[in-house]
Amino acid sequence: MKQINQIYINGEFVTPHGTEVMHLIDPVTEQVAAQVRLADETDTRQAIAAAKAAYVDFSRTSKAQRIQYLQQLHDAVLARADLLETVMSAEYGGPLAMVRGTVARASGAFLQAIKLLNEYEFVRQIGKAKVVMEPLGVVGLITPWNANYGFICNKMATALAAGSTVVIKPSELSAGQTQLLTECLHAAGLPAGVFNIVTGRGDVVGAEITRHPDIAKISFTGSTSVGKAIARGAVDTLKRVTLELGGKSPNILLPDVDLEKAIPLALAVGTMNNGQACIAGTRLLVPEERLEEVKAHLVRAVASVKVGDPQQTDTQIGPLVTAKQYARVQNYIRLGVEEGAELVCGGEGRPDGLSHGYFVKPTVFANVTPQMTIAREEIFGPVISVLTYRSIEEAVSMANDTVYGLQAYVSGEDRQQARSVASQIIAGRVFVNGMYDAPDAPFGGFKQSGLGREFGTYGLEAYLEPKTLIDDE
Ligand code: NAD
């Protein structure tokens, strides 16, 4: 069994002051894979103190110096990409193809930050005033387990580009991935204290970061309920917050849609990362007159999906992350049936041939009404709910009938119509006829999907505060 006994403070791997031990379970074998010693409040305060001390010099570094550091971080992560992929896939069950994308985005985040620094003007003249965009201070970064490296590297790259130092609190469920990533980041050779990584429980380490007066901002990715708790806690010290939260993304198939293209895409966006993605398109809105056709296509497409060992290159859906998550998704499938939705394929239990592991059958429900729980709540598993509409206006109104607003998808042959529908959807990102990578366009949610934006200039400015300087000249 792997032992994970260290955290990273002030440029060194140290044994936590915290003594609580947690077991990490392999989602394929259901056996204990690792034992993790968790950090506590004392460790967190030490990490914050180290970041605060490092901030004095780091906040005054030149653009050129920060670009150099970001390049070193990129190179150090890229150098161990293969191992990062294997460890990530094994720890939470992400299929290799998905995991490769995350690892590439993780190292790429440092290059994106370099590009930003090359383009961004930190000093502007506005009338008589010189306006200087200054870093905020020490930043707390709190991240989830479903794309651990990507969230850590993107947030860290942007915060460092802005001139801040950071205390990172990754998910305790990603302790093995974090240990390896920390080794990579350490190898980059940045000054001590610029980044600190404290793996521990959310209600211990995360809560300390939230209340500590020396943290100026928190950038959080995770569930809407925890995001709200952080926002409430951050008010006492008026911390800035960026919140990337949950979603229940609609995928509208327009009346003229080509199902040969749209159904594989619907399945891919509905089940990505084993269904454990904030941006998963899990509400499929289809024209009433094409429902039977859509169902037939979905049944065929789901039958060809390979569920199984995430480390096999042809696996499309691996296991869910934990027994708790497995039980939660099973419960939603049961609720779907109880509330009267039509089970088109999938259902409760494991897929045929899999006797253990947190594997869920890719599941499609039809005749789902907007009031049903499976149409409203984020399930975080490979479960797609099909709803029907009678007019484009109704499709738009159903798409927007949610407390979330993170991402949306529209497919149709008439591009003008698809664009017009896309423009009416309340979501941070809307994709027409596909799924695209846009690492420098803003990412984030409307409504209860979050607060603020990440990526590109909008993301950088969330780590900066304008200072106006005027003199008598
Ligand atoms: P989570 O909210 O349970 O945990 C996220 C992080 O917050 C973890 O590090 C956790 O330890 C910490 N945390 C928990 N309680 C805390 C507290 N009281 N104070 C401070 N920190 C605390 O989420 P999760 O299960 O790790 O991730 C899944 C959720 O994340 C889903 O809802 C998903 O939609 C969301 N998510 C959103 C995005 C996005 O960009 N919008 C991306 C990925 C995941």
Residues whose N, C-alpha, C, O or C-beta is under 5 A from the ligand:
A	BS01	NAD	I142 T143 P144 W145 K169 P170 S171 E172 G200 R201 G202 D203 G206 A207 T221 G222 S223 T224 V226 A229 E244 L245 G246 G247 A277 C278 S449
